[in-house]
Amino acid sequence: MEYFNPLDKFYKSHTGAVPENTEITFRVKGNFGSVVLLIKKDGESDYYIPLESIDDYFECNVSLKTGLYFYCFHINGNNFLGLDKYYTATLTSEPKRFQLTVYDKDYSVPTWLKGGVIYQIFPDRFYRAEKEKHIEQNKVLHDNWKDIPVFEPNEKGQVLNNDFFGGDIKGIIEKLDYIKSLGVTVIYLNPIFKAFSNHRYDTGDYMSIDPLLGTKEDFKKLIDKANHLNIKIVLDGVFNHTGDDSLYFNKYGNYPSIGAYQSKESKYFGWYNFTEYPNKYDSWWGITVLPAINEKNQGFIDFITGENGVLEHYTKMGIGGWRLDVVDELPTEFVRKIRTAVKKVNSDAVIIGEVWEDASNKIAYGVRREYFQGRELDSVMNYPLKNAIIDYIKSKKINNLSYLIKEQIDHYPTFVLNSLMNILSTHDTCRLITVLGGEDCLNKSKMQMSKTFIPESELQKSKEKLKIASLLQYTLCGVPSVYYGDETGMQGYVDPLNRQTYPWDNQDVELIKWYKFLGNLRSKYSAFANGEFCEIYAQGGTFIFKRSTDKSEVMIAINLDNQPVTLEFEGKLLELISKNQFTGCFELPANGYAVLVNQDF
């Protein structure tokens, strides 16, 4: 018997997170003597609300202020109803509580993000338009675009990340038509500011575009041409640390400024925390080339968020928003100031955070983070969904993915849910096709990894797995984010093997056609922008669901089991991949997948 289901509006009148002061009706079914709602705001004590007995159910109404809440039901004074493994309720003596996020009534996120497609570019490795490059001292420029990035330490045991391939902004401009053909609406760029390394997370000068990438004029041209194609540019904001070789720290004297490392009188001295001046200082994860920023320093706050600051400067250039690197290491007040500064210039700009867990209840460094209560983020990178999709395809068991989808629907505001950045691989993770079809190399060296590829005999199976993963990525709640090259089956294990150059002279036509199909699917059907999710069947390796609005309805069917599955329905359905039409029933083969629409809808 179903006692309570937070995703069924009979039991909970509002699905997911709710605005403050919204009256929420809770109902519980069961042959009970008494039912009491136990609910508490995060960090506070429970308060008790008795439910009234009405016919065959119990009911109460609740209205809450902004915050994060956890609740369960006390049954007959001696038992509880709590969250079970199917995301409904179970009777237990030790309940796992349901979560309720209550957000500010004025909270909203930009509407243009949902329904779109994000394309992530690691700039040095995407495309090189300018053949002649001036390379600075202590940096190396590869002559061969097909080289493997340097991954072995030098004679001092250091991996300097100082080898470059020369990918540039003009190269991205030249490939905009290709990017647009994938249905892309957003380009997310890994850092483009001047820095020593090829990854550029060691910022040298926030106010300068790295010369190897181009100029501010080049960047402005990219913004303008992308906007003309209805593509917005999102920049990587790295505000937790800088490089030691930077205008602000200036450890090696390569900048004309007086850096914090050089003098305590430097105007940047307060940006950093020295434990033994000048050679011992806080750094990001103990990596000394990345001295950590004191984000509570007013000078730094003003430099980033103030008038004519970094955020204002680039947002005024016309970018579509920011992705905040390691946002869970930034103080909440600083994140709020970032949001305020960006939205002041452009209220329609998006703020996306890097969070690897459920961002609605994330605890970092002992502090609960408030990302979706109205004053912080618009979206986050959806690592939990990434992990659940990969687990489903590798294990052929739908349980974890089914649960995760329901949990996210329950935890996030609907407009955030539809804007989540749905990744499957990034510059920080192994390539998708490698994870799905490659050999387990966790205990191998990078040298061994660099020589390990999916055998030709297994490559087609790996492509099929990638297609299924990307089908889920594009059709579940949120916005798919494709890491450059995944659409052509690029392989690669850990950094920097996952950051190799795009193979422009050896593209996979089959996979690119597939990604174009997926991009067109999202563009054509509004159900993927803000449609409701309905799970139809989720057992074993079979997963069938639909996304629907009053204007469109699309059913996705995936069968990873070893036997075919027959779907029965009324009327006619068109299968969009094969373009075949079916009446009354459709047989989904083993390890098959389908996208079905009612032509008369």
C-alpha positions in Angstrom: 0.0 0.0 0.0 1.2 3.5 -0.8 1.1 5.7 2.3 2.7 8.9 1.0 4.5 10.0 -2.2 6.0 13.5 -2.3 5.8 13.5 -6.1 2.1 12.8 -6.3 0.1 15.9 -5.8 -2.6 14.1 -3.9 -0.1 13.5 -1.1 1.9 16.7 -1.4 0.1 19.5 -3.3 3.2 21.1 -4.7 5.9 19.0 -6.5 9.5 19.8 -5.5 10.7 23.0 -3.9 8.1 25.8 -3.2 8.1 29.6 -2.8 8.0 30.9 0.8 4.5 31.3 2.4 3.0 28.8 -0.1 0.2 26.7 1.6 1.2 23.1 1.1 -1.3 20.3 1.7 0.2 17.0 3.1 -1.9 13.8 3.0 -1.2 10.3 4.3 -3.2 7.2 3.6 -3.5 4.2 5.9 -5.5 2.6 8.6 -3.9 4.5 11.4 -5.2 5.9 14.7 -3.2 9.1 14.4 -0.7 10.8 12.1 1.5 13.8 13.1 3.9 15.7 10.7 7.3 16.1 12.2 9.1 18.9 10.4 12.1 21.0 11.2 14.1 23.7 9.6 17.8 22.9 9.1 19.6 23.4 12.4 16.5 23.8 14.4 14.2 21.6 16.5 11.1 19.6 15.3 7.7 21.0 15.5 4.6 18.9 15.4 1.5 19.3 13.3 -1.4 16.8 13.8 -3.1 15.6 10.6 -6.9 15.6 10.5 -8.6 12.3 9.7 -10.7 12.7 6.5 -12.4 9.6 4.9 -9.5 7.2 4.1 -6.6 9.6 4.6 -5.1 12.2 7.0 -4.5 15.8 6.0 -2.8 19.0 7.2 -1.8 22.4 5.6 1.6 24.0 6.2 3.1 27.4 5.2 6.8 27.9 5.6 9.4 30.7 5.4 12.5 30.5 3.2 14.9 27.7 4.2 15.7 24.0 4.0 13.4 21.6 5.9 13.3 17.9 6.7 10.2 16.0 7.6 8.6 12.6 8.3 5.3 11.4 9.8 4.8 10.0 13.4 2.3 7.2 13.2 0.1 6.1 16.2 2.7 7.6 18.5 5.1 4.7 18.1 6.2 4.4 14.5 7.2 6.6 11.6 6.7 7.0 7.9 10.0 7.8 6.2 11.6 7.8 2.8 12.2 4.4 1.2 14.4 3.1 -1.6 11.7 3.6 -4.2 11.2 7.3 -3.2 7.9 6.7 -1.6 7.2 6.1 2.2 7.8 3.1 4.4 6.8 2.3 8.0 9.9 2.2 10.2 11.2 2.9 13.6 14.2 5.0 12.3 12.9 7.1 9.4 15.0 8.7 6.7 13.4 12.1 6.3 12.0 13.8 3.2 13.4 17.2 2.2 11.6 20.3 1.4 13.4 23.4 -0.1 11.5 26.7 0.4 12.8 29.6 -1.7 12.4 33.3 -1.8 9.2 34.3 -3.6 11.2 36.6 -6.0 13.6 33.9 -7.0 13.8 33.1 -10.7 16.4 32.0 -13.2 16.9 33.0 -16.9 14.4 31.2 -19.1 16.7 31.0 -22.2 18.9 28.3 -20.7 16.3 25.6 -20.4 15.5 23.6 -23.6 19.0 24.4 -25.0 22.3 22.6 -25.4 25.7 23.6 -23.8 29.0 22.9 -25.5 32.1 22.9 -23.3 35.4 24.0 -24.9 38.9 23.6 -23.5 40.3 26.5 -25.6 43.9 25.3 -26.2 42.7 22.0 -27.7 39.7 22.9 -29.8 40.9 24.5 -33.1 43.9 26.6 -34.1 43.2 29.3 -36.6 46.4 31.4 -36.4 49.4 29.4 -37.5 52.0 31.8 -36.2 52.2 32.0 -32.4 54.5 34.0 -30.1 55.4 31.6 -27.3 56.7 33.0 -24.0 59.7 31.7 -22.2 59.2 28.5 -20.2 56.3 27.5 -22.5 56.3 24.9 -25.2 54.2 24.9 -28.4 53.5 21.6 -30.1 54.2 21.4 -33.8 52.0 18.4 -34.2 48.3 18.9 -33.4 47.9 15.2 -32.9 50.6 15.0 -30.1 49.5 13.6 -26.7 49.7 16.4 -24.1 52.7 16.2 -21.7 51.7 14.2 -18.6 55.0 13.0 -17.2 56.9 15.1 -14.6 60.1 16.8 -15.5 63.5 16.2 -13.9 62.3 18.0 -10.7 59.3 15.8 -10.4 56.9 18.6 -11.6 54.1 18.5 -14.1 54.1 22.1 -15.3 51.2 22.0 -17.7 53.2 24.4 -19.9 52.8 22.6 -23.2 50.3 24.3 -25.7 48.7 23.4 -29.0 47.6 26.9 -29.9 43.9 26.5 -30.0 42.5 30.1 -30.1 39.4 32.3 -30.1 39.5 32.8 -33.8 39.5 29.0 -34.1 36.2 28.9 -32.1 34.8 31.6 -34.4 35.7 29.6 -37.5 33.9 26.6 -36.1 30.7 28.4 -34.9 28.7 27.0 -37.8 29.7 23.5 -36.9 28.8 24.1 -33.2 25.5 25.6 -34.2 24.8 22.5 -36.3 24.8 20.4 -33.1 21.9 22.5 -31.8 24.1 24.3 -29.3 22.7 27.4 -27.6 25.5 28.0 -25.1 29.3 27.7 -25.3 31.0 27.2 -21.9 34.7 28.1 -22.1 37.3 26.9 -19.7 39.4 29.8 -18.5 40.5 32.3 -21.1 42.3 34.9 -18.9 46.1 35.3 -19.1 47.9 32.5 -17.2 51.0 30.4 -17.2 49.5 26.9 -17.7 47.5 25.4 -20.6 44.4 24.9 -18.4 44.5 28.5 -17.2 43.0 27.8 -13.8 46.1 29.6 -12.4 44.9 33.1 -13.3 47.7 35.5 -14.1 45.6 38.6 -15.0 41.8 38.6 -14.8 41.6 41.7 -17.0 43.6 40.3 -19.9 42.7 37.6 -22.5 45.6 35.1 -22.8 47.7 36.2 -25.8 47.9 32.7 -27.1 44.1 32.7 -27.4 43.9 36.1 -28.9 42.8 39.6 -28.0 39.8 41.3 -26.4 38.8 42.3 -29.8 38.8 38.7 -30.9 36.7 37.8 -27.8 34.2 40.5 -28.5 33.9 39.3 -32.1 33.3 35.8 -30.8 30.5 37.1 -28.5 28.9 39.1 -31.4 29.1 36.3 -33.9 27.8 33.7 -31.4 24.9 36.0 -30.4 24.0 36.3 -34.1 23.6 32.5 -34.1 21.6 32.7 -30.8 24.5 31.2 -28.9 25.5 32.7 -25.6 29.1 32.5 -24.2 29.6 31.5 -20.5 32.9 32.2 -18.9 34.7 30.2 -16.2 35.1 32.3 -13.1 38.0 31.1 -11.0 37.8 33.2 -7.8 39.1 30.7 -5.2 42.8 31.0 -6.1 45.1 32.6 -8.6 48.4 31.5 -10.0 51.7 32.2 -8.2 52.9 33.6 -11.5 50.3 36.4 -11.5 49.9 40.1 -11.4 48.7 39.7 -7.8 51.1 37.2 -6.3 54.0 37.7 -8.7 56.3 35.1 -7.2 58.7 35.1 -10.1 58.7 38.8 -10.9 57.2 38.3 -14.4 54.7 41.1 -13.9 55.5 44.9 -13.4 53.3 45.0 -10.3 54.5 44.6 -6.7 52.9 41.3 -5.8 51.9 39.9 -2.4 54.9 37.5 -2.5 57.3 40.4 -3.0 56.2 42.8 -0.3 53.8 43.0 2.6 53.1 46.5 1.4 51.6 45.2 -1.8 48.0 46.2 -2.3 47.4 42.5 -3.0 49.0 41.2 0.3 45.6 40.9 2.0 44.3 38.7 -0.8 46.3 35.8 0.5 47.0 34.0 3.8 50.7 33.6 4.6 51.7 31.3 7.5 55.4 32.0 7.2 56.1 34.9 4.8 56.8 34.7 2.0 57.3 31.0 1.2 54.5 29.3 3.2 51.0 30.2 2.4 47.5 28.7 2.0 47.1 27.2 -1.5 44.4 25.3 -3.2 44.5 21.6 -2.1 48.2 22.2 -1.1 49.2 23.0 -4.7 51.7 25.8 -4.2 51.4 27.2 -7.7 47.8 28.0 -6.8 47.9 30.3 -3.8 44.4 30.5 -2.2 42.4 33.7 -2.1 41.0 35.1 1.1 37.5 35.8 -0.3 36.6 37.9 2.7 39.2 40.5 1.9 37.4 43.6 0.9 39.9 44.6 -1.7 39.5 41.3 -3.5 35.7 41.4 -3.2 35.6 44.9 -4.8 38.1 43.8 -7.5 35.8 41.0 -8.6 32.3 42.3 -7.8 32.6 46.1 -7.5 32.2 48.9 -10.0 34.4 48.3 -13.1 35.4 45.0 -11.5 36.0 41.7 -13.3 32.4 40.6 -13.4 31.1 43.9 -14.6 33.8 44.2 -17.3 33.1 41.0 -19.0 29.3 40.9 -18.5 29.1 44.3 -20.1 30.9 42.8 -23.1 27.8 40.7 -23.7 28.5 37.3 -22.3 25.6 35.1 -21.2 26.9 34.3 -17.7 29.5 32.6 -15.5 30.4 29.2 -14.3 31.9 29.5 -10.8 34.8 27.1 -10.2 34.7 25.2 -6.9 31.8 27.3 -5.7 31.5 25.3 -2.6 34.8 26.7 -1.4 33.5 30.3 -1.8 31.8 31.9 1.2 28.1 32.3 0.8 28.2 36.1 1.1 30.8 36.2 -1.7 28.6 34.1 -3.9 25.7 36.4 -3.2 27.8 39.4 -4.1 28.8 37.7 -7.3 25.1 37.2 -8.2 24.2 40.8 -7.4 27.1 42.2 -9.4 26.3 40.1 -12.5 22.5 40.6 -12.4 23.0 44.3 -11.9 24.6 44.5 -15.4 22.4 41.8 -17.0 19.5 40.3 -15.0 19.3 37.6 -17.7 22.8 36.4 -17.2 23.1 32.9 -15.8 25.2 31.8 -12.7 26.2 28.2 -12.7 28.1 26.6 -9.9 30.6 23.7 -9.8 29.1 21.3 -7.2 29.7 17.5 -7.3 26.9 16.5 -5.0 23.2 17.4 -4.4 23.5 21.2 -4.4 20.2 21.7 -2.6 21.5 20.3 0.7 25.3 20.5 0.2 27.5 20.8 3.3 31.0 22.0 2.6 33.7 22.6 5.3 31.0 22.1 8.0 28.7 24.8 6.5 25.3 24.1 4.8 25.4 25.9 1.5 22.3 27.8 0.4 22.4 27.7 -3.3 18.7 27.7 -4.3 16.9 29.8 -1.9 16.9 32.9 -4.1 20.2 34.8 -3.7 22.9 32.5 -5.0 22.9 30.3 -8.1 20.8 29.6 -11.1 22.1 26.2 -11.9 24.9 23.7 -11.1 26.9 21.0 -12.9 24.8 17.9 -12.5 27.4 15.3 -11.4 24.9 13.1 -9.5 22.9 12.5 -12.8 26.2 11.8 -14.7 27.1 9.1 -12.2 23.6 7.6 -12.2 23.4 7.4 -16.0 26.8 5.8 -16.2 25.9 3.3 -13.4 22.7 2.4 -15.2 24.4 1.6 -18.5 27.3 -0.3 -17.0 25.2 -2.3 -14.4 22.0 -2.6 -16.6 20.0 -1.8 -13.4 17.8 1.2 -13.4 17.2 1.5 -9.6 19.8 4.2 -8.8 18.9 6.4 -11.8 15.2 6.1 -11.1 15.7 7.1 -7.5 18.1 10.0 -8.4 15.6 11.5 -10.9 12.8 11.5 -8.3 15.1 13.0 -5.7 16.1 15.9 -7.9 12.5 16.6 -8.9 11.7 16.6 -5.2 14.7 18.7 -4.0 15.0 21.5 -6.6 12.8 24.4 -7.7 11.3 23.3 -11.0 12.9 26.2 -12.9 16.3 25.1 -11.5 15.7 21.5 -12.3 15.0 22.4 -15.9 18.3 24.5 -16.0 20.7 21.9 -14.4 23.9 21.5 -16.4 23.7 17.8 -17.3 27.3 16.7 -17.9 28.6 13.2 -18.9 32.3 14.1 -19.1 34.3 17.2 -18.5 37.9 18.4 -18.3 37.9 16.9 -14.8 36.7 13.4 -15.6 37.5 10.6 -18.0 35.9 10.8 -21.5 32.4 9.3 -21.7 33.1 6.6 -24.2 36.2 5.6 -22.3 34.2 5.2 -19.1 31.5 3.2 -20.8 33.7 1.0 -23.0 37.2 1.3 -21.9 39.4 -0.8 -19.7 39.5 -0.1 -16.0 42.8 1.8 -15.6 42.4 3.2 -12.1 45.4 1.3 -10.9 47.6 2.0 -14.0 50.0 4.7 -14.6 49.3 7.6 -16.9 51.8 6.2 -19.3 49.8 3.0 -19.5 46.6 5.0 -19.8 48.0 7.0 -22.7 48.5 3.7 -24.6 45.1 2.1 -23.7 42.2 2.5 -26.2 38.9 0.7 -26.8 39.7 -2.3 -29.1 38.3 -1.9 -32.6 36.2 -5.0 -32.1 34.5 -3.3 -29.1 34.2 0.2 -30.5 30.7 -0.1 -32.0 29.3 -1.5 -28.8 30.9 1.4 -26.9 29.3 3.9 -29.4 25.9 2.4 -28.8 26.4 2.8 -25.0 27.4 6.4 -25.6 24.3 7.0 -27.7 22.1 5.7 -24.9 23.9 7.8 -22.3 23.5 10.9 -24.4 19.9 10.1 -25.2 19.2 10.2 -21.4 21.4 13.3 -21.0 19.3 15.1 -23.7 15.9 14.0 -22.6 15.9 14.0 -18.8 15.2 17.2 -16.8 18.0 19.8 -17.3 20.2 21.0 -20.1 22.8 18.7 -21.8 26.4 19.8 -21.7 28.6 18.2 -24.3 32.4 18.2 -23.6 34.0 19.0 -27.0 34.9 15.9 -28.8 32.4 13.6 -27.0 30.2 14.0 -30.1 32.9 12.4 -32.2 33.9 9.6 -29.7 37.1 11.1 -28.4 38.8 8.8 -25.9 40.9 9.6 -22.9 41.4 8.7 -19.2 42.4 11.2 -16.5 43.8 14.7 -17.0 45.4 15.6 -19.4 44.5 12.6 -21.5 40.9 13.8 -21.4 42.0 17.2 -22.8 43.5 16.2 -26.1 43.0 18.0 -29.4 39.8 17.8 -31.4 40.4 15.4 -34.4 39.1 17.6 -37.2 40.5 15.3 -39.9 39.1 12.2 -38.4 35.6 12.9 -37.2 33.1 10.2 -36.5 30.3 10.9 -38.9 27.9 8.4 -37.3 28.2 9.9 -33.9 28.0 13.5 -35.0 24.9 12.7 -36.9 23.5 11.3 -33.7 24.3 14.4 -31.7 22.7 16.6 -34.4 19.6 14.4 -34.1 19.5 15.0 -30.3 20.0 18.7 -30.7 17.2 18.9 -33.2 15.0 16.8 -30.9 15.4 19.4 -28.1 14.8 22.3 -30.4 11.6 20.8 -31.9 9.8 19.6 -28.7 9.1 22.0 -25.9 8.6 19.1 -23.5 12.4 19.1 -23.0 12.4 22.7 -21.9 9.9 22.5 -19.1 7.8 19.4 -19.6 6.8 17.2 -16.7 8.6 13.9 -16.2 6.6 10.8 -15.8 8.1 7.4 -15.2 6.2 4.7 -17.1 8.3 1.6 -16.3 11.6 1.1 -14.5 12.5 -2.5 -13.8 15.8 -4.3 -14.3 17.5 -2.8 -17.3 14.3 -1.3 -18.9 13.5 2.3 -18.5 10.5 4.0 -20.1 9.5 7.6 -19.4 7.8 10.5 -21.0 8.3 14.3 -21.0 5.1 16.3 -21.7 3.5 19.7 -21.8 0.0 20.6 -23.1 1.7 21.1 -26.5 4.1 18.2 -26.9 4.7 14.7 -25.5 7.7 12.5 -26.2 8.3 9.0 -24.8 11.8 7.6 -24.4 12.2 3.8 -24.1 15.5 2.0 -23.3 15.9 -1.7 -22.9 19.3 -3.0 -21.6 17.9 -6.4 -20.8 18.7 -9.5 -22.9 15.0 -9.9 -24.0 12.9 -7.7 -26.1 10.1 -5.6 -24.5 6.7 -5.0 -26.0 5.1 -1.6 -25.5 1.3 -1.5 -25.9 -0.5 1.8 -26.6 -3.6 3.2 -28.2 -3.4 4.8 -31.6 -0.3 5.4 -33.7 3.2 6.4 -32.6 6.1 7.6 -34.8 9.6 6.3 -33.8 11.9 9.3 -34.5 15.2 7.4 -34.9 14.0 4.9 -37.5 11.1 7.1 -38.7 8.9 4.0 -38.7 5.2 4.3 -37.6 3.6 1.8 -35.2 -0.1 1.1 -34.4 -1.1 -0.5 -31.1 2.3 -1.9 -30.0 6.0 -1.5 -30.5 8.7 -4.1 -29.8 11.9 -2.7 -28.3 14.7 -5.1 -28.9 17.3 -6.2 -26.4 19.9 -3.4 -25.9 17.6 -1.1 -27.9 16.3 2.4 -27.5 13.6 4.5 -29.1 12.1 8.0 -29.2 8.3 7.9 -29.7 5.8 10.6 -30.4 2.1 10.7 -31.1 1.7 12.5 -34.4 -1.9 13.4 -33.5 -0.9 15.0 -30.2 
